[in-house]
Amino acid sequence: MSSSSQEVLKSFDLLPELEKRQVASEIIRRTFSLNREIADEAQLEAMYASFAKEDLDLAEEGMEDYGRGLTVEDVQ
């Protein structure tokens, strides 16, 4: 993963939960609007829920990186 991708993920992790959902919804909407229209908000919510495990894994990975960074700062 590129460093810019990692920075985006780190900044995403800092967002409040509501804003994370809004960003994820917009990404999904834009991704699928090129191929087909999303019928309704319920369909979008179902699609978002299908990515929940991956999102959680990425968030936990980001928190581990953040924790390591804090540890390094404390040592310095």
FENDANOR-V446753 format. One record per pair of residues at least 12 apart in sequence whose C-alpha atoms are under 10 Angstrom apart, sorted by the first residue. I is the first residue (numbers start at 1). J is the second residue. If there is no record, write none. Layout:
# FENDANOR-V446753
i & j
I & J
I & J
This chain:
# FENDANOR-V446753
i & j
6 & 62
7 & 62
9 & 58
9 & 59
9 & 61
9 & 62
10 & 58
10 & 59
10 & 61
10 & 62
10 & 63
10 & 65
10 & 66
11 & 62
12 & 24
12 & 59
12 & 62
13 & 55
13 & 58
13 & 59
13 & 60
13 & 61
13 & 62
13 & 63
13 & 66
14 & 59
14 & 62
14 & 63
21 & 45
21 & 48
24 & 44
24 & 48
24 & 51
24 & 55
25 & 41
25 & 44
25 & 45
25 & 47
25 & 48
26 & 44
28 & 44
28 & 45
28 & 47
28 & 48
29 & 44
29 & 47
